[in-house]
Amino acid sequence: AVGFGPEDVVLVLDRRRHRLLLYDSDHVFVTEFGRLGERPGDIYHPVGMAVTPDGHVYIVQGFEGRVQKYRLTDTTAE
């Protein structure tokens, strides 16, 4: 999945690596977060993503139908 955040940040959900990748408006890699796991903040078999204009990211996971909410300014799950 691909989404666009505030300030033209590009977000790419890497389903194989269980991570969210962030790129700047020039498509230069900035950072990534997430890891395989079942704890809050971990990403386990992600299947989709939605990004809100205020910088929240919702990641839908196949594991137990879980949805996690993140802020782009803080990569821990809310």
PDB file of N, CA, C and O in Angstrom, chain B, residues numbered from 101:
ATOM      1  N   ALA B 101       0.846  -1.176   0.000  1.00  0.00           N
ATOM      2  CA  ALA B 101       0.000   0.000   0.000  1.00  0.00           C
ATOM      3  C   ALA B 101       0.891   1.238   0.000  1.00  0.00           C
ATOM      4  O   ALA B 101       2.005   1.221   0.522  1.00  0.00           O
ATOM      5  N   VAL B 102       0.379   2.307  -0.592  1.00  0.00           N
ATOM      6  CA  VAL B 102       1.090   3.585  -0.659  1.00  0.00           C
ATOM      7  C   VAL B 102       0.131   4.675  -0.209  1.00  0.00           C
ATOM      8  O   VAL B 102      -1.048   4.658  -0.565  1.00  0.00           O
ATOM      9  N   GLY B 103       0.634   5.624   0.575  1.00  0.00           N
ATOM     10  CA  GLY B 103      -0.172   6.749   1.019  1.00  0.00           C
ATOM     11  C   GLY B 103       0.672   8.008   1.063  1.00  0.00           C
ATOM     12  O   GLY B 103       1.898   7.958   0.969  1.00  0.00           O
ATOM     13  N   PHE B 104      -0.002   9.133   1.206  1.00  0.00           N
ATOM     14  CA  PHE B 104       0.677  10.422   1.250  1.00  0.00           C
ATOM     15  C   PHE B 104       0.288  11.143   2.529  1.00  0.00           C
ATOM     16  O   PHE B 104      -0.894  11.284   2.843  1.00  0.00           O
ATOM     17  N   GLY B 105       1.294  11.596   3.262  1.00  0.00           N
ATOM     18  CA  GLY B 105       1.067  12.275   4.523  1.00  0.00           C
ATOM     19  C   GLY B 105       1.291  13.764   4.390  1.00  0.00           C
ATOM     20  O   GLY B 105       1.496  14.272   3.288  1.00  0.00           O
ATOM     21  N   PRO B 106       1.251  14.472   5.518  1.00  0.00           N
ATOM     22  CA  PRO B 106       1.506  15.913   5.514  1.00  0.00           C
ATOM     23  C   PRO B 106       2.878  16.220   4.927  1.00  0.00           C
ATOM     24  O   PRO B 106       3.806  15.416   5.014  1.00  0.00           O
ATOM     25  N   GLU B 107       2.983  17.388   4.334  1.00  0.00           N
ATOM     26  CA  GLU B 107       4.243  17.849   3.735  1.00  0.00           C
ATOM     27  C   GLU B 107       4.723  16.919   2.631  1.00  0.00           C
ATOM     28  O   GLU B 107       5.927  16.787   2.408  1.00  0.00           O
ATOM     29  N   ASP B 108       3.788  16.273   1.937  1.00  0.00           N
ATOM     30  CA  ASP B 108       4.080  15.396   0.796  1.00  0.00           C
ATOM     31  C   ASP B 108       4.967  14.202   1.133  1.00  0.00           C
ATOM     32  O   ASP B 108       5.686  13.697   0.270  1.00  0.00           O
ATOM     33  N   VAL B 109       4.918  13.751   2.382  1.00  0.00           N
ATOM     34  CA  VAL B 109       5.632  12.535   2.761  1.00  0.00           C
ATOM     35  C   VAL B 109       4.960  11.350   2.074  1.00  0.00           C
ATOM     36  O   VAL B 109       3.733  11.260   2.045  1.00  0.00           O
ATOM     37  N   VAL B 110       5.759  10.449   1.527  1.00  0.00           N
ATOM     38  CA  VAL B 110       5.233   9.255   0.866  1.00  0.00           C
ATOM     39  C   VAL B 110       5.448   8.076   1.809  1.00  0.00           C
ATOM     40  O   VAL B 110       6.557   7.867   2.301  1.00  0.00           O
ATOM     41  N   LEU B 111       4.389   7.305   2.063  1.00  0.00           N
ATOM     42  CA  LEU B 111       4.460   6.151   2.950  1.00  0.00           C
ATOM     43  C   LEU B 111       4.233   4.885   2.136  1.00  0.00           C
ATOM     44  O   LEU B 111       3.309   4.814   1.326  1.00  0.00           O
ATOM     45  N   VAL B 112       5.069   3.903   2.356  1.00  0.00           N
ATOM     46  CA  VAL B 112       4.953   2.626   1.658  1.00  0.00           C
ATOM     47  C   VAL B 112       4.889   1.523   2.703  1.00  0.00           C
ATOM     48  O   VAL B 112       5.779   1.403   3.545  1.00  0.00           O
ATOM     49  N   LEU B 113       3.846   0.727   2.646  1.00  0.00           N
ATOM     50  CA  LEU B 113       3.698  -0.402   3.556  1.00  0.00           C
ATOM     51  C   LEU B 113       4.394  -1.607   2.944  1.00  0.00           C
ATOM     52  O   LEU B 113       3.966  -2.117   1.908  1.00  0.00           O
ATOM     53  N   ASP B 114       5.454  -2.057   3.574  1.00  0.00           N
ATOM     54  CA  ASP B 114       6.226  -3.213   3.111  1.00  0.00           C
ATOM     55  C   ASP B 114       5.666  -4.460   3.784  1.00  0.00           C
ATOM     56  O   ASP B 114       6.009  -4.766   4.925  1.00  0.00           O
ATOM     57  N   ARG B 115       4.822  -5.160   3.086  1.00  0.00           N
ATOM     58  CA  ARG B 115       4.125  -6.305   3.665  1.00  0.00           C
ATOM     59  C   ARG B 115       5.064  -7.461   3.977  1.00  0.00           C
ATOM     60  O   ARG B 115       4.850  -8.174   4.957  1.00  0.00           O
ATOM     61  N   ARG B 116       6.080  -7.658   3.185  1.00  0.00           N
ATOM     62  CA  ARG B 116       7.007  -8.778   3.419  1.00  0.00           C
ATOM     63  C   ARG B 116       7.902  -8.559   4.625  1.00  0.00           C
ATOM     64  O   ARG B 116       8.248  -9.509   5.328  1.00  0.00           O
ATOM     65  N   ARG B 117       8.279  -7.309   4.866  1.00  0.00           N
ATOM     66  CA  ARG B 117       9.187  -7.005   5.981  1.00  0.00           C
ATOM     67  C   ARG B 117       8.446  -6.507   7.219  1.00  0.00           C
ATOM     68  O   ARG B 117       9.065  -6.274   8.257  1.00  0.00           O
ATOM     69  N   HIS B 118       7.122  -6.342   7.120  1.00  0.00           N
ATOM     70  CA  HIS B 118       6.306  -5.901   8.254  1.00  0.00           C
ATOM     71  C   HIS B 118       6.772  -4.530   8.751  1.00  0.00           C
ATOM     72  O   HIS B 118       6.974  -4.327   9.949  1.00  0.00           O
ATOM     73  N   ARG B 119       6.938  -3.595   7.813  1.00  0.00           N
ATOM     74  CA  ARG B 119       7.437  -2.263   8.156  1.00  0.00           C
ATOM     75  C   ARG B 119       6.720  -1.196   7.339  1.00  0.00           C
ATOM     76  O   ARG B 119       6.133  -1.474   6.293  1.00  0.00           O
ATOM     77  N   LEU B 120       6.784   0.028   7.842  1.00  0.00           N
ATOM     78  CA  LEU B 120       6.283   1.189   7.124  1.00  0.00           C
ATOM     79  C   LEU B 120       7.491   2.035   6.749  1.00  0.00           C
ATOM     80  O   LEU B 120       8.271   2.419   7.620  1.00  0.00           O
ATOM     81  N   LEU B 121       7.653   2.328   5.465  1.00  0.00           N
ATOM     82  CA  LEU B 121       8.783   3.103   4.956  1.00  0.00           C
ATOM     83  C   LEU B 121       8.328   4.522   4.671  1.00  0.00           C
ATOM     84  O   LEU B 121       7.245   4.723   4.122  1.00  0.00           O
ATOM     85  N   LEU B 122       9.132   5.505   5.032  1.00  0.00           N
ATOM     86  CA  LEU B 122       8.817   6.906   4.783  1.00  0.00           C
ATOM     87  C   LEU B 122       9.831   7.506   3.823  1.00  0.00           C
ATOM     88  O   LEU B 122      11.038   7.310   3.961  1.00  0.00           O
ATOM     89  N   TYR B 123       9.308   8.243   2.845  1.00  0.00           N
ATOM     90  CA  TYR B 123      10.125   8.941   1.851  1.00  0.00           C
ATOM     91  C   TYR B 123       9.717  10.405   1.852  1.00  0.00           C
ATOM     92  O   TYR B 123       8.564  10.735   2.129  1.00  0.00           O
ATOM     93  N   ASP B 124      10.671  11.287   1.538  1.00  0.00           N
ATOM     94  CA  ASP B 124      10.331  12.711   1.482  1.00  0.00           C
ATOM     95  C   ASP B 124       9.671  13.030   0.143  1.00  0.00           C
ATOM     96  O   ASP B 124       9.456  12.140  -0.680  1.00  0.00           O
ATOM     97  N   SER B 125       9.357  14.295  -0.065  1.00  0.00           N
ATOM     98  CA  SER B 125       8.640  14.697  -1.277  1.00  0.00           C
ATOM     99  C   SER B 125       9.451  14.491  -2.555  1.00  0.00           C
ATOM    100  O   SER B 125       8.892  14.481  -3.652  1.00  0.00           O
ATOM    101  N   ASP B 126      10.774  14.326  -2.417  1.00  0.00           N
ATOM    102  CA  ASP B 126      11.633  14.032  -3.573  1.00  0.00           C
ATOM    103  C   ASP B 126      11.863  12.535  -3.745  1.00  0.00           C
ATOM    104  O   ASP B 126      12.702  12.116  -4.543  1.00  0.00           O
ATOM    105  N   HIS B 127      11.109  11.727  -2.989  1.00  0.00           N
ATOM    106  CA  HIS B 127      11.177  10.265  -3.026  1.00  0.00           C
ATOM    107  C   HIS B 127      12.509   9.719  -2.511  1.00  0.00           C
ATOM    108  O   HIS B 127      12.956   8.652  -2.933  1.00  0.00           O
ATOM    109  N   VAL B 128      13.132  10.454  -1.606  1.00  0.00           N
ATOM    110  CA  VAL B 128      14.363  10.013  -0.962  1.00  0.00           C
ATOM    111  C   VAL B 128      13.974   9.335   0.352  1.00  0.00           C
ATOM    112  O   VAL B 128      13.185   9.876   1.127  1.00  0.00           O
ATOM    113  N   PHE B 129      14.533   8.147   0.597  1.00  0.00           N
ATOM    114  CA  PHE B 129      14.240   7.400   1.813  1.00  0.00           C
ATOM    115  C   PHE B 129      14.608   8.211   3.044  1.00  0.00           C
ATOM    116  O   PHE B 129      15.690   8.794   3.109  1.00  0.00           O
ATOM    117  N   VAL B 130      13.695   8.251   4.035  1.00  0.00           N
ATOM    118  CA  VAL B 130      13.926   8.982   5.276  1.00  0.00           C
ATOM    119  C   VAL B 130      14.120   8.016   6.435  1.00  0.00           C
ATOM    120  O   VAL B 130      15.140   8.067   7.122  1.00  0.00           O
ATOM    121  N   THR B 131      13.150   7.137   6.656  1.00  0.00           N
ATOM    122  CA  THR B 131      13.224   6.204   7.773  1.00  0.00           C
ATOM    123  C   THR B 131      12.201   5.091   7.594  1.00  0.00           C
ATOM    124  O   THR B 131      11.402   5.109   6.657  1.00  0.00           O
ATOM    125  N   GLU B 132      12.235   4.142   8.488  1.00  0.00           N
ATOM    126  CA  GLU B 132      11.238   3.081   8.510  1.00  0.00           C
ATOM    127  C   GLU B 132      10.924   2.753   9.959  1.00  0.00           C
ATOM    128  O   GLU B 132      11.727   3.012  10.855  1.00  0.00           O
ATOM    129  N   PHE B 133       9.746   2.178  10.180  1.00  0.00           N
ATOM    130  CA  PHE B 133       9.445   1.715  11.526  1.00  0.00           C
ATOM    131  C   PHE B 133       8.561   0.489  11.443  1.00  0.00           C
ATOM    132  O   PHE B 133       7.997   0.162  10.398  1.00  0.00           O
ATOM    133  N   GLY B 134       8.461  -0.171  12.567  1.00  0.00           N
ATOM    134  CA  GLY B 134       7.706  -1.416  12.663  1.00  0.00           C
ATOM    135  C   GLY B 134       8.645  -2.603  12.687  1.00  0.00           C
ATOM    136  O   GLY B 134       9.826  -2.507  12.357  1.00  0.00           O
ATOM    137  N   ARG B 135       8.077  -3.719  13.088  1.00  0.00           N
ATOM    138  CA  ARG B 135       8.813  -4.974  13.081  1.00  0.00           C
ATOM    139  C   ARG B 135       7.788  -6.091  13.225  1.00  0.00           C
ATOM    140  O   ARG B 135       6.659  -5.868  13.662  1.00  0.00           O
ATOM    141  N   LEU B 136       8.193  -7.267  12.860  1.00  0.00           N
ATOM    142  CA  LEU B 136       7.314  -8.423  12.982  1.00  0.00           C
ATOM    143  C   LEU B 136       7.086  -8.722  14.450  1.00  0.00           C
ATOM    144  O   LEU B 136       8.040  -8.861  15.215  1.00  0.00           O
ATOM    145  N   GLY B 137       5.839  -8.822  14.844  1.00  0.00           N
ATOM    146  CA  GLY B 137       5.524  -9.151  16.220  1.00  0.00           C
ATOM    147  C   GLY B 137       4.053  -8.951  16.513  1.00  0.00           C
ATOM    148  O   GLY B 137       3.291  -8.494  15.661  1.00  0.00           O
ATOM    149  N   GLU B 138       3.667  -9.299  17.722  1.00  0.00           N
ATOM    150  CA  GLU B 138       2.269  -9.237  18.129  1.00  0.00           C
ATOM    151  C   GLU B 138       2.003  -8.184  19.203  1.00  0.00           C
ATOM    152  O   GLU B 138       0.856  -8.001  19.613  1.00  0.00           O
ATOM    153  N   ARG B 139       3.037  -7.494  19.661  1.00  0.00           N
ATOM    154  CA  ARG B 139       2.869  -6.482  20.711  1.00  0.00           C
ATOM    155  C   ARG B 139       2.403  -5.160  20.103  1.00  0.00           C
ATOM    156  O   ARG B 139       2.514  -4.964  18.893  1.00  0.00           O
ATOM    157  N   PRO B 140       1.882  -4.252  20.931  1.00  0.00           N
ATOM    158  CA  PRO B 140       1.520  -2.929  20.420  1.00  0.00           C
ATOM    159  C   PRO B 140       2.721  -2.278  19.735  1.00  0.00           C
ATOM    160  O   PRO B 140       3.828  -2.278  20.273  1.00  0.00           O
ATOM    161  N   GLY B 141       2.499  -1.740  18.578  1.00  0.00           N
ATOM    162  CA  GLY B 141       3.576  -1.125  17.802  1.00  0.00           C
ATOM    163  C   GLY B 141       4.206  -2.056  16.792  1.00  0.00           C
ATOM    164  O   GLY B 141       4.814  -1.598  15.825  1.00  0.00           O
ATOM    165  N   ASP B 142       4.071  -3.363  16.999  1.00  0.00           N
ATOM    166  CA  ASP B 142       4.574  -4.333  16.027  1.00  0.00           C
ATOM    167  C   ASP B 142       3.586  -4.434  14.871  1.00  0.00           C
ATOM    168  O   ASP B 142       2.402  -4.135  15.026  1.00  0.00           O
ATOM    169  N   ILE B 143       4.072  -4.845  13.742  1.00  0.00           N
ATOM    170  CA  ILE B 143       3.217  -5.020  12.566  1.00  0.00           C
ATOM    171  C   ILE B 143       3.271  -6.488  12.176  1.00  0.00           C
ATOM    172  O   ILE B 143       4.345  -7.036  11.928  1.00  0.00           O
ATOM    173  N   TYR B 144       2.113  -7.117  12.125  1.00  0.00           N
ATOM    174  CA  TYR B 144       2.055  -8.552  11.866  1.00  0.00           C
ATOM    175  C   TYR B 144       1.114  -8.820  10.694  1.00  0.00           C
ATOM    176  O   TYR B 144      -0.102  -8.680  10.823  1.00  0.00           O
ATOM    177  N   HIS B 145       1.673  -9.198   9.569  1.00  0.00           N
ATOM    178  CA  HIS B 145       0.927  -9.481   8.342  1.00  0.00           C
ATOM    179  C   HIS B 145      -0.005  -8.331   7.957  1.00  0.00           C
ATOM    180  O   HIS B 145      -1.226  -8.492   7.953  1.00  0.00           O
ATOM    181  N   PRO B 146       0.575  -7.166   7.631  1.00  0.00           N
ATOM    182  CA  PRO B 146      -0.254  -6.029   7.244  1.00  0.00           C
ATOM    183  C   PRO B 146      -0.934  -6.284   5.895  1.00  0.00           C
ATOM    184  O   PRO B 146      -0.345  -6.871   4.988  1.00  0.00           O
ATOM    185  N   VAL B 147      -2.172  -5.835   5.785  1.00  0.00           N
ATOM    186  CA  VAL B 147      -2.915  -6.028   4.540  1.00  0.00           C
ATOM    187  C   VAL B 147      -3.392  -4.713   3.934  1.00  0.00           C
ATOM    188  O   VAL B 147      -3.838  -4.698   2.787  1.00  0.00           O
ATOM    189  N   GLY B 148      -3.310  -3.615   4.670  1.00  0.00           N
ATOM    190  CA  GLY B 148      -3.741  -2.334   4.132  1.00  0.00           C
ATOM    191  C   GLY B 148      -3.363  -1.194   5.042  1.00  0.00           C
ATOM    192  O   GLY B 148      -2.947  -1.393   6.183  1.00  0.00           O
ATOM    193  N   MET B 149      -3.518   0.022   4.508  1.00  0.00           N
ATOM    194  CA  MET B 149      -3.112   1.208   5.246  1.00  0.00           C
ATOM    195  C   MET B 149      -3.961   2.387   4.795  1.00  0.00           C
ATOM    196  O   MET B 149      -4.368   2.466   3.636  1.00  0.00           O
ATOM    197  N   ALA B 150      -4.223   3.300   5.722  1.00  0.00           N
ATOM    198  CA  ALA B 150      -4.882   4.568   5.406  1.00  0.00           C
ATOM    199  C   ALA B 150      -4.131   5.678   6.134  1.00  0.00           C
ATOM    200  O   ALA B 150      -3.669   5.492   7.260  1.00  0.00           O
ATOM    201  N   VAL B 151      -4.012   6.832   5.483  1.00  0.00           N
ATOM    202  CA  VAL B 151      -3.306   7.971   6.058  1.00  0.00           C
ATOM    203  C   VAL B 151      -4.266   9.153   6.110  1.00  0.00           C
ATOM    204  O   VAL B 151      -4.951   9.449   5.131  1.00  0.00           O
ATOM    205  N   THR B 152      -4.312   9.824   7.256  1.00  0.00           N
ATOM    206  CA  THR B 152      -5.176  10.997   7.404  1.00  0.00           C
ATOM    207  C   THR B 152      -4.372  12.275   7.156  1.00  0.00           C
ATOM    208  O   THR B 152      -3.149  12.268   7.302  1.00  0.00           O
ATOM    209  N   PRO B 153      -5.039  13.367   6.785  1.00  0.00           N
ATOM    210  CA  PRO B 153      -4.323  14.621   6.518  1.00  0.00           C
ATOM    211  C   PRO B 153      -3.552  15.159   7.719  1.00  0.00           C
ATOM    212  O   PRO B 153      -2.587  15.905   7.549  1.00  0.00           O
ATOM    213  N   ASP B 154      -3.968  14.788   8.939  1.00  0.00           N
ATOM    214  CA  ASP B 154      -3.270  15.294  10.129  1.00  0.00           C
ATOM    215  C   ASP B 154      -2.108  14.404  10.566  1.00  0.00           C
ATOM    216  O   ASP B 154      -1.549  14.615  11.642  1.00  0.00           O
ATOM    217  N   GLY B 155      -1.739  13.421   9.759  1.00  0.00           N
ATOM    218  CA  GLY B 155      -0.544  12.632  10.050  1.00  0.00           C
ATOM    219  C   GLY B 155      -0.756  11.342  10.808  1.00  0.00           C
ATOM    220  O   GLY B 155       0.205  10.780  11.334  1.00  0.00           O
ATOM    221  N   HIS B 156      -1.978  10.856  10.883  1.00  0.00           N
ATOM    222  CA  HIS B 156      -2.222   9.552  11.499  1.00  0.00           C
ATOM    223  C   HIS B 156      -2.208   8.471  10.420  1.00  0.00           C
ATOM    224  O   HIS B 156      -2.681   8.677   9.303  1.00  0.00           O
ATOM    225  N   VAL B 157      -1.664   7.333  10.777  1.00  0.00           N
ATOM    226  CA  VAL B 157      -1.602   6.199   9.864  1.00  0.00           C
ATOM    227  C   VAL B 157      -2.309   5.022  10.531  1.00  0.00           C
ATOM    228  O   VAL B 157      -2.012   4.676  11.674  1.00  0.00           O
ATOM    229  N   TYR B 158      -3.234   4.421   9.819  1.00  0.00           N
ATOM    230  CA  TYR B 158      -3.932   3.233  10.291  1.00  0.00           C
ATOM    231  C   TYR B 158      -3.428   2.053   9.471  1.00  0.00           C
ATOM    232  O   TYR B 158      -3.491   2.070   8.242  1.00  0.00           O
ATOM    233  N   ILE B 159      -2.929   1.035  10.154  1.00  0.00           N
ATOM    234  CA  ILE B 159      -2.440  -0.162   9.472  1.00  0.00           C
ATOM    235  C   ILE B 159      -3.356  -1.316   9.845  1.00  0.00           C
ATOM    236  O   ILE B 159      -3.525  -1.649  11.018  1.00  0.00           O
ATOM    237  N   VAL B 160      -3.940  -1.915   8.822  1.00  0.00           N
ATOM    238  CA  VAL B 160      -4.834  -3.058   8.997  1.00  0.00           C
ATOM    239  C   VAL B 160      -3.991  -4.316   8.892  1.00  0.00           C
ATOM    240  O   VAL B 160      -3.204  -4.476   7.958  1.00  0.00           O
ATOM    241  N   GLN B 161      -4.166  -5.214   9.867  1.00  0.00           N
ATOM    242  CA  GLN B 161      -3.352  -6.419   9.910  1.00  0.00           C
ATOM    243  C   GLN B 161      -4.235  -7.656   9.845  1.00  0.00           C
ATOM    244  O   GLN B 161      -5.330  -7.680  10.407  1.00  0.00           O
ATOM    245  N   GLY B 162      -3.755  -8.676   9.161  1.00  0.00           N
ATOM    246  CA  GLY B 162      -4.485  -9.920   9.047  1.00  0.00           C
ATOM    247  C   GLY B 162      -4.534 -10.687  10.353  1.00  0.00           C
ATOM    248  O   GLY B 162      -5.373 -11.572  10.516  1.00  0.00           O
ATOM    249  N   PHE B 163      -3.657 -10.368  11.281  1.00  0.00           N
ATOM    250  CA  PHE B 163      -3.590 -11.051  12.560  1.00  0.00           C
ATOM    251  C   PHE B 163      -4.747 -10.616  13.448  1.00  0.00           C
ATOM    252  O   PHE B 163      -4.775  -9.474  13.908  1.00  0.00           O
ATOM    253  N   GLU B 164      -5.677 -11.484  13.690  1.00  0.00           N
ATOM    254  CA  GLU B 164      -6.821 -11.237  14.558  1.00  0.00           C
ATOM    255  C   GLU B 164      -7.623  -9.996  14.162  1.00  0.00           C
ATOM    256  O   GLU B 164      -8.294  -9.404  15.008  1.00  0.00           O
ATOM    257  N   GLY B 165      -7.563  -9.598  12.899  1.00  0.00           N
ATOM    258  CA  GLY B 165      -8.322  -8.442  12.436  1.00  0.00           C
ATOM    259  C   GLY B 165      -7.936  -7.142  13.114  1.00  0.00           C
ATOM    260  O   GLY B 165      -8.778  -6.262  13.290  1.00  0.00           O
ATOM    261  N   ARG B 166      -6.690  -7.011  13.492  1.00  0.00           N
ATOM    262  CA  ARG B 166      -6.217  -5.865  14.275  1.00  0.00           C
ATOM    263  C   ARG B 166      -5.973  -4.643  13.386  1.00  0.00           C
ATOM    264  O   ARG B 166      -5.489  -4.768  12.262  1.00  0.00           O
ATOM    265  N   VAL B 167      -6.312  -3.469  13.901  1.00  0.00           N
ATOM    266  CA  VAL B 167      -5.994  -2.192  13.270  1.00  0.00           C
ATOM    267  C   VAL B 167      -5.205  -1.386  14.288  1.00  0.00           C
ATOM    268  O   VAL B 167      -5.624  -1.235  15.436  1.00  0.00           O
ATOM    269  N   GLN B 168      -4.062  -0.870  13.860  1.00  0.00           N
ATOM    270  CA  GLN B 168      -3.256  -0.036  14.758  1.00  0.00           C
ATOM    271  C   GLN B 168      -3.186   1.370  14.201  1.00  0.00           C
ATOM    272  O   GLN B 168      -3.166   1.571  12.986  1.00  0.00           O
ATOM    273  N   LYS B 169      -3.148   2.337  15.098  1.00  0.00           N
ATOM    274  CA  LYS B 169      -3.082   3.744  14.733  1.00  0.00           C
ATOM    275  C   LYS B 169      -1.731   4.296  15.166  1.00  0.00           C
ATOM    276  O   LYS B 169      -1.311   4.110  16.308  1.00  0.00           O
ATOM    277  N   TYR B 170      -1.057   4.974  14.247  1.00  0.00           N
ATOM    278  CA  TYR B 170       0.242   5.591  14.520  1.00  0.00           C
ATOM    279  C   TYR B 170       0.164   7.065  14.163  1.00  0.00           C
ATOM    280  O   TYR B 170      -0.689   7.476  13.378  1.00  0.00           O
ATOM    281  N   ARG B 171       1.061   7.864  14.744  1.00  0.00           N
ATOM    282  CA  ARG B 171       1.267   9.251  14.334  1.00  0.00           C
ATOM    283  C   ARG B 171       2.613   9.328  13.640  1.00  0.00           C
ATOM    284  O   ARG B 171       3.573   8.701  14.088  1.00  0.00           O
ATOM    285  N   LEU B 172       2.700  10.073  12.573  1.00  0.00           N
ATOM    286  CA  LEU B 172       3.969  10.188  11.863  1.00  0.00           C
ATOM    287  C   LEU B 172       5.039  10.854  12.707  1.00  0.00           C
ATOM    288  O   LEU B 172       6.228  10.623  12.485  1.00  0.00           O
ATOM    289  N   THR B 173       4.648  11.671  13.664  1.00  0.00           N
ATOM    290  CA  THR B 173       5.630  12.328  14.530  1.00  0.00           C
ATOM    291  C   THR B 173       6.074  11.443  15.689  1.00  0.00           C
ATOM    292  O   THR B 173       7.016  11.776  16.408  1.00  0.00           O
ATOM    293  N   ASP B 174       5.389  10.316  15.867  1.00  0.00           N
ATOM    294  CA  ASP B 174       5.702   9.390  16.957  1.00  0.00           C
ATOM    295  C   ASP B 174       5.355   7.992  16.457  1.00  0.00           C
ATOM    296  O   ASP B 174       4.180   7.675  16.271  1.00  0.00           O
ATOM    297  N   THR B 175       6.353   7.164  16.242  1.00  0.00           N
ATOM    298  CA  THR B 175       6.129   5.881  15.583  1.00  0.00           C
ATOM    299  C   THR B 175       5.660   4.782  16.514  1.00  0.00           C
ATOM    300  O   THR B 175       5.690   3.612  16.133  1.00  0.00           O
ATOM    301  N   THR B 176       5.230   5.113  17.712  1.00  0.00           N
ATOM    302  CA  THR B 176       4.643   4.102  18.582  1.00  0.00           C
ATOM    303  C   THR B 176       3.138   4.032  18.329  1.00  0.00           C
ATOM    304  O   THR B 176       2.518   5.026  17.952  1.00  0.00           O
ATOM    305  N   ALA B 177       2.572   2.880  18.534  1.00  0.00           N
ATOM    306  CA  ALA B 177       1.133   2.722  18.322  1.00  0.00           C
ATOM    307  C   ALA B 177       0.368   3.487  19.386  1.00  0.00           C
ATOM    308  O   ALA B 177       0.804   3.589  20.532  1.00  0.00           O
ATOM    309  N   GLU B 178      -0.778   4.021  18.992  1.00  0.00           N
ATOM    310  CA  GLU B 178      -1.634   4.725  19.952  1.00  0.00           C
ATOM    311  C   GLU B 178      -2.632   3.773  20.543  1.00  0.00           C
ATOM    312  O   GLU B 178      -3.447   4.171  21.376  1.00  0.00           O
TER     313      GLU B 178
END
